[in-house]
Amino acid sequence: MEKVKILGVDPSLRNTGLAIVTYNTELSPEDPKAFTVSHCQVCVNPQKYTGTEAILNMLDMLSEESQKNDYKEVDTVIVESPAIMFNKKISSSVVASLGHISGGAVALFGIEKAHLFRPNEWNKTRKKEITHHQTISFLGSPDDWHYEKRVKSEKFMEHILDAVSMSLWWIRSNYLEE
């Protein structure tokens, strides 16, 4: 039985989402047992950290997570990189922080197996609500997924859904015929 494990990382200065989607390539994609979603969590950066301290603390949390066997054993790591660098709607400090955390996640989880993608590359400029609905329709209710750390607030669920959606996109693009 061949299984591929894809780790999705949705980086943010305050709340970084992590999730693994596993696909059993010997089963039909329509088989509910073909996919599992596990090790979902959000690394939450306390408000007491600002600026460089916040970046370094998030990278410390990701470093700790990257040492866990389940995250080490993934085949591929998909990390969202900042959107367009010169978007006037997004503060340059926010983009810079995301860039640090995205790059750090790539290095920490394995540069040899990590890939950076801008949101429009994996999400095709769909609204998040549509992507999240499609992900849940395909993989089932997030209530049935395995959580490394249960989310305390629904607002954090967006980061897990993005991480899962990126992983599913990678599987569809590389393992499923569409």
Backbone bond lengths (Angstrom), bond angles and torsions (degrees), N, CA, C in turn:
res aa  C-N    CA-C-N  psi(-1)  N-CA   C-N-CA  omega(-1)  CA-C   N-CA-C  phi
1 M - - - 1.434 - - 1.534 107.39 -
2 E 1.339 116.09 119.14 1.453 119.41 178.62 1.523 109.69 -99.83
3 K 1.324 113.98 125.13 1.453 120.31 176.96 1.514 108.49 -120.05
4 V 1.323 115.52 138.15 1.456 120.30 172.82 1.520 107.55 -110.32
5 K 1.325 114.46 136.51 1.464 120.75 -179.32 1.517 108.21 -115.54
6 I 1.325 115.06 124.59 1.451 121.55 -178.72 1.531 108.52 -119.21
7 L 1.323 115.72 124.77 1.455 121.55 176.81 1.514 109.35 -97.65
8 G 1.316 116.13 124.76 1.456 121.54 173.80 1.517 109.55 -101.80
9 V 1.341 115.61 136.53 1.463 121.32 178.63 1.521 107.90 -126.24
10 D 1.319 116.28 118.74 1.463 122.51 176.62 1.523 107.45 -106.67
11 P 1.353 116.99 92.36 1.461 120.19 -172.17 1.526 113.46 -77.63
12 S 1.314 113.43 147.91 1.456 121.47 174.99 1.522 106.76 -158.36
13 L 1.292 116.20 154.75 1.455 120.16 178.85 1.522 111.16 -64.18
14 R 1.318 117.24 -36.41 1.467 121.20 -176.70 1.522 114.00 -99.43
15 N 1.335 118.31 -37.32 1.472 121.48 -172.93 1.529 109.56 -142.10
16 T 1.312 116.48 106.10 1.457 120.62 179.90 1.526 109.25 -105.11
17 G 1.341 115.99 122.89 1.461 121.34 -178.96 1.517 111.75 -91.45
18 L 1.330 115.78 141.35 1.458 123.23 177.19 1.527 108.83 -131.55
19 A 1.319 116.93 142.03 1.463 120.90 175.12 1.518 109.35 -163.44
20 I 1.327 115.53 146.31 1.464 122.12 176.30 1.525 108.28 -111.13
21 V 1.342 115.56 131.24 1.454 121.07 171.44 1.526 106.46 -112.32
22 T 1.326 116.03 124.54 1.460 121.95 179.65 1.516 108.54 -108.55
23 Y 1.337 115.55 133.27 1.462 121.52 179.74 1.525 108.92 -122.52
24 N 1.319 115.82 124.29 1.459 121.95 174.85 1.525 106.78 -86.26
25 T 1.312 116.92 106.58 1.464 122.28 -173.54 1.520 113.27 -69.32
26 E 1.311 117.45 -12.58 1.462 120.45 179.96 1.529 112.66 -88.14
27 L 1.315 116.30 -5.85 1.459 120.59 178.33 1.519 109.79 -106.36
28 S 1.305 115.52 155.27 1.454 120.69 175.84 1.529 108.99 -67.15
29 P 1.327 117.75 140.69 1.468 119.74 177.43 1.531 113.24 -59.03
30 E 1.327 117.03 -20.63 1.468 120.77 178.03 1.527 111.80 -79.26
31 D 1.323 117.29 -16.13 1.458 121.65 178.91 1.525 109.19 -72.75
32 P 1.328 118.14 122.15 1.471 120.14 -179.11 1.534 113.51 -58.30
33 K 1.329 117.04 -22.37 1.461 120.45 -179.88 1.529 112.61 -83.62
34 A 1.335 117.88 -4.11 1.462 121.27 -177.35 1.528 112.01 -71.95
35 F 1.329 117.66 -26.20 1.460 121.52 -175.50 1.516 111.22 -124.39
36 T 1.320 115.86 141.18 1.458 121.06 169.43 1.525 108.11 -133.62
37 V 1.306 114.60 146.83 1.461 121.14 177.19 1.523 106.50 -116.71
38 S 1.334 115.58 125.74 1.463 118.59 -174.65 1.524 111.60 -145.83
39 H 1.322 113.66 170.78 1.460 123.16 176.38 1.528 112.78 54.21
40 C 1.331 114.24 37.36 1.468 120.27 178.10 1.522 109.00 -76.50
41 Q 1.318 114.97 137.76 1.454 120.06 175.12 1.516 110.19 -168.08
42 V 1.320 114.71 165.61 1.454 121.44 172.95 1.523 107.06 -125.79
43 C 1.321 116.01 122.62 1.459 120.89 172.92 1.528 106.67 -81.62
44 V 1.313 116.32 117.44 1.462 121.90 -174.38 1.532 109.13 -104.96
45 N 1.315 114.90 123.02 1.454 122.20 -179.97 1.529 109.01 -89.07
46 P 1.330 118.75 121.34 1.466 120.45 -179.92 1.536 112.22 -60.90
47 Q 1.316 116.04 147.20 1.462 122.21 -178.99 1.527 112.91 -62.67
48 K 1.327 117.22 -20.48 1.470 119.21 -178.63 1.526 111.71 -65.35
49 Y 1.344 116.78 -20.27 1.466 119.90 178.05 1.519 109.57 -92.40
50 T 1.323 115.36 132.03 1.459 120.68 177.11 1.521 108.97 -133.70
51 G 1.322 115.03 162.19 1.458 120.82 175.79 1.520 113.56 53.87
52 T 1.312 115.25 -133.56 1.471 121.16 -177.43 1.521 111.45 -60.93
53 E 1.338 117.05 -37.26 1.471 119.88 178.52 1.530 111.03 -59.52
54 A 1.326 116.87 -39.28 1.468 120.52 179.82 1.526 110.28 -66.75
55 I 1.312 117.23 -42.56 1.469 120.64 178.19 1.525 109.40 -61.07
56 L 1.318 116.99 -49.52 1.462 120.69 -177.90 1.519 112.38 -64.25
57 N 1.347 117.07 -37.79 1.461 119.21 178.21 1.528 111.31 -66.04
58 M 1.344 117.02 -41.55 1.471 119.37 178.00 1.527 109.53 -62.83
59 L 1.319 117.04 -42.70 1.468 119.68 178.78 1.528 111.04 -64.60
60 D 1.330 117.97 -35.59 1.470 120.45 175.19 1.526 110.99 -62.80
61 M 1.341 116.55 -43.17 1.470 119.53 178.85 1.525 110.47 -63.72
62 L 1.326 117.20 -43.35 1.465 120.51 179.18 1.525 110.98 -66.01
63 S 1.318 117.17 -36.44 1.464 120.55 177.19 1.527 110.65 -60.67
64 E 1.324 116.26 -44.03 1.463 120.71 178.42 1.536 110.94 -61.58
65 E 1.324 116.85 -44.12 1.463 120.43 179.69 1.534 111.13 -65.98
66 S 1.326 116.71 -38.12 1.471 120.50 -176.83 1.525 112.49 -64.40
67 Q 1.312 117.45 -17.71 1.469 121.21 -179.53 1.528 112.83 -85.06
68 K 1.314 116.75 -10.05 1.468 120.10 179.82 1.528 109.23 -74.95
69 N 1.328 115.64 138.11 1.467 121.01 -175.33 1.518 113.73 -54.23
70 D 1.325 117.76 -41.43 1.463 119.80 -177.56 1.526 111.88 -61.07
71 Y 1.311 117.15 -36.31 1.463 120.22 178.23 1.527 110.98 -79.23
72 K 1.314 117.78 -31.71 1.475 121.33 177.79 1.525 111.66 -66.79
73 E 1.329 116.58 -31.18 1.462 121.57 -171.99 1.521 114.54 -87.05
74 V 1.322 118.99 5.79 1.461 119.93 179.49 1.530 110.07 -73.94
75 D 1.331 115.12 154.30 1.464 121.00 179.87 1.521 111.88 -81.53
76 T 1.332 115.85 -37.39 1.458 121.73 -174.83 1.519 108.83 -142.84
77 V 1.330 115.75 145.46 1.459 122.07 176.48 1.529 107.32 -119.90
78 I 1.316 116.22 124.30 1.457 122.25 178.33 1.527 107.45 -108.28
79 V 1.320 116.25 121.14 1.464 121.68 -177.82 1.520 108.37 -121.37
80 E 1.317 115.36 130.95 1.459 118.89 176.44 1.526 108.52 -78.88
81 S 1.312 115.42 129.84 1.465 120.44 176.64 1.520 108.17 -97.93
82 P 1.329 117.11 166.44 1.471 118.30 -179.85 1.521 111.14 -59.28
83 A 1.312 113.43 151.14 1.466 119.59 174.58 1.527 107.84 -66.64
84 I 1.257 116.50 -169.13 1.456 122.50 -176.62 1.528 110.88 -46.25
85 M 1.318 115.21 129.04 1.461 120.97 -175.44 1.527 113.19 -66.01
86 F 1.294 118.27 -28.13 1.462 119.77 -174.33 1.527 111.79 -113.60
87 N 1.313 116.55 32.96 1.456 121.98 176.57 1.530 108.48 -75.46
88 K 1.306 117.79 119.09 1.461 122.16 -176.80 1.528 112.41 -65.17
89 K 1.326 117.42 -19.18 1.458 120.79 -178.67 1.530 112.03 -80.55
90 I 1.333 116.76 -15.12 1.462 121.10 -176.64 1.525 108.64 -115.38
91 S 1.321 115.97 128.71 1.455 121.91 179.27 1.526 110.55 -60.39
92 S 1.321 116.28 139.19 1.467 120.01 179.53 1.524 110.84 -63.96
93 S 1.329 119.09 -29.85 1.465 120.15 178.31 1.531 110.97 -69.42
94 V 1.326 116.66 -34.79 1.472 120.28 177.02 1.529 109.45 -66.70
95 V 1.321 117.06 -45.00 1.465 121.36 179.49 1.524 110.29 -62.45
96 A 1.333 116.94 -41.90 1.464 120.82 179.81 1.537 110.27 -63.73
97 S 1.328 117.19 -43.66 1.473 120.47 178.75 1.520 110.65 -61.20
98 L 1.334 116.46 -45.72 1.463 120.26 178.41 1.523 111.09 -61.77
99 G 1.327 116.17 -39.23 1.457 120.23 178.32 1.519 111.79 -61.50
100 H 1.324 116.82 -42.34 1.465 120.64 177.76 1.529 110.89 -62.06
101 I 1.321 115.57 -46.36 1.467 119.53 -176.59 1.526 110.84 -70.74
102 S 1.321 118.03 -40.00 1.473 120.85 177.22 1.527 110.72 -61.48
103 G 1.314 115.90 -50.00 1.466 120.05 179.33 1.515 112.12 -62.43
104 G 1.327 115.60 -40.12 1.460 119.31 177.36 1.517 111.89 -63.06
105 A 1.333 116.91 -41.19 1.473 120.67 179.05 1.524 110.58 -62.20
106 V 1.320 117.26 -40.96 1.466 120.77 178.09 1.527 109.48 -59.78
107 A 1.326 117.07 -47.98 1.463 120.80 -178.74 1.526 111.67 -65.37
108 L 1.327 116.88 -42.64 1.461 120.87 -175.52 1.529 113.53 -71.17
109 F 1.331 117.17 -38.85 1.464 119.79 -176.72 1.522 112.54 -90.08
110 G 1.320 118.00 -6.79 1.462 119.99 174.11 1.504 113.82 123.91
111 I 1.292 115.70 95.01 1.459 120.74 -176.66 1.530 112.02 -59.69
112 E 1.331 116.93 -28.38 1.462 120.18 -179.18 1.525 113.18 -73.63
113 K 1.330 117.41 -15.98 1.465 119.23 -179.24 1.528 112.83 -125.77
114 A 1.324 116.64 8.83 1.465 120.40 -176.29 1.522 111.44 -101.99
115 H 1.327 114.52 149.22 1.464 122.45 178.78 1.518 108.36 -135.16
116 L 1.327 116.02 135.42 1.466 122.49 175.92 1.521 109.49 -99.72
117 F 1.322 116.21 134.96 1.459 121.16 176.57 1.515 109.41 -137.81
118 R 1.317 115.53 136.88 1.465 120.07 172.88 1.526 108.11 -73.33
119 P 1.326 116.48 155.93 1.475 119.34 -177.66 1.523 113.88 -53.23
120 N 1.336 118.04 -41.64 1.468 119.10 -177.31 1.523 112.80 -71.39
121 E 1.330 118.15 -16.32 1.466 120.10 177.55 1.524 111.57 -75.79
122 W 1.314 117.82 -39.31 1.465 119.19 -178.84 1.518 111.83 -96.95
123 N 1.323 118.23 -27.11 1.460 121.33 -175.09 1.529 113.28 -99.16
124 K 1.326 116.76 -9.95 1.474 121.83 177.36 1.522 112.58 55.39
125 T 1.315 118.32 36.22 1.463 126.64 177.63 1.540 114.28 58.86
126 R 1.322 116.36 22.22 1.470 118.94 173.30 1.525 108.86 -76.17
127 K 1.297 115.93 156.09 1.465 119.91 173.66 1.530 108.16 -68.43
128 K 1.326 115.47 146.43 1.468 120.51 -178.75 1.524 111.99 -55.43
129 E 1.324 116.34 -39.96 1.463 119.69 -177.40 1.532 111.02 -60.33
130 I 1.318 116.52 -38.86 1.471 120.77 179.71 1.524 109.85 -68.20
131 T 1.337 116.53 -47.05 1.465 120.20 178.74 1.517 110.98 -60.07
132 H 1.315 117.14 -45.71 1.463 120.54 -179.55 1.528 111.36 -63.36
133 H 1.320 117.00 -40.70 1.464 120.70 177.30 1.531 110.63 -61.84
134 Q 1.334 117.29 -43.81 1.467 121.15 179.12 1.532 111.14 -63.63
135 T 1.321 116.44 -40.40 1.464 120.85 179.20 1.519 110.76 -63.45
136 I 1.322 116.57 -46.96 1.463 120.83 -179.75 1.529 110.53 -65.75
137 S 1.323 117.21 -39.07 1.470 120.25 177.91 1.525 111.05 -61.12
138 F 1.316 116.87 -35.78 1.462 121.08 -177.11 1.531 112.20 -83.15
139 L 1.330 117.72 -42.81 1.468 121.37 -172.98 1.525 114.84 -100.09
140 G 1.325 116.69 -8.54 1.456 119.40 -179.84 1.517 112.00 94.49
141 S 1.295 115.22 175.50 1.458 123.09 -174.20 1.526 112.14 -62.92
142 P 1.329 117.07 135.67 1.467 120.31 174.44 1.529 113.06 -59.04
143 D 1.313 117.88 -20.61 1.466 120.85 176.83 1.523 111.47 -64.37
144 D 1.342 116.75 -23.28 1.464 121.27 -178.17 1.527 112.74 -94.27
145 W 1.308 118.20 -2.24 1.460 121.50 179.72 1.527 109.93 -80.65
146 H 1.326 116.15 160.20 1.469 121.23 177.70 1.536 109.26 -90.78
147 Y 1.315 115.68 131.55 1.461 120.96 -178.94 1.519 110.58 -112.47
148 E 1.308 115.11 130.07 1.464 121.64 172.35 1.528 107.53 -68.97
149 K 1.310 114.18 -46.47 1.459 122.00 174.72 1.525 106.68 -135.75
150 R 1.308 116.37 118.49 1.462 121.45 179.84 1.522 110.00 -60.53
151 V 1.308 116.98 138.89 1.459 119.81 177.82 1.526 108.93 -73.60
152 K 1.318 115.17 140.32 1.461 120.38 -177.81 1.519 111.62 -91.08
153 S 1.320 116.10 -17.23 1.455 119.96 -175.53 1.526 108.99 -141.03
154 E 1.300 116.19 145.50 1.465 120.95 178.27 1.530 112.31 -62.84
155 K 1.337 117.26 -26.98 1.463 118.87 -179.64 1.528 111.31 -64.90
156 F 1.345 117.50 -25.32 1.462 120.58 178.06 1.527 111.81 -77.08
157 M 1.319 116.50 -21.54 1.466 120.85 -177.53 1.522 111.51 -60.30
158 E 1.325 117.85 -29.87 1.466 121.53 178.61 1.533 110.91 -56.67
159 H 1.320 117.00 -39.01 1.469 120.70 -178.26 1.534 111.23 -70.41
160 I 1.316 116.23 -37.32 1.466 119.40 176.42 1.526 109.83 -68.32
161 L 1.318 116.83 -43.44 1.469 119.96 179.13 1.535 111.31 -62.29
162 D 1.320 117.70 -37.95 1.463 119.70 176.39 1.529 110.68 -65.48
163 A 1.335 117.57 -43.68 1.465 120.88 179.67 1.530 110.66 -61.98
164 V 1.326 117.05 -43.72 1.465 121.75 178.75 1.528 110.18 -66.37
165 S 1.319 117.08 -43.20 1.469 121.04 -179.18 1.525 111.55 -62.67
166 M 1.331 117.14 -39.96 1.473 120.12 177.12 1.526 110.79 -63.45
167 S 1.325 116.54 -43.40 1.469 120.44 179.57 1.520 110.97 -63.41
168 L 1.325 116.41 -43.32 1.462 120.48 178.22 1.520 110.68 -63.25
169 W 1.324 117.58 -41.72 1.471 121.26 176.41 1.525 110.70 -57.06
170 W 1.338 117.11 -43.91 1.469 120.97 -179.82 1.529 110.55 -62.96
171 I 1.322 116.44 -43.99 1.470 120.57 179.58 1.520 109.96 -62.45
172 R 1.314 116.54 -47.05 1.471 119.31 179.30 1.516 111.40 -60.75
173 S 1.326 117.75 -40.68 1.465 122.32 -176.99 1.523 112.43 -72.21
174 N 1.315 117.63 -27.27 1.468 120.56 -172.18 1.521 115.58 -114.92
175 Y 1.331 117.90 -17.52 1.463 119.50 -175.64 1.510 115.48 -126.88
176 L 1.315 117.30 -15.70 1.467 119.51 -178.45 1.505 110.43 -113.39
177 E 1.285 115.97 141.21 1.466 120.71 174.42 1.511 108.25 -86.15
178 E 1.305 115.68 127.55 1.468 118.75 179.19 1.495 109.63 -118.76
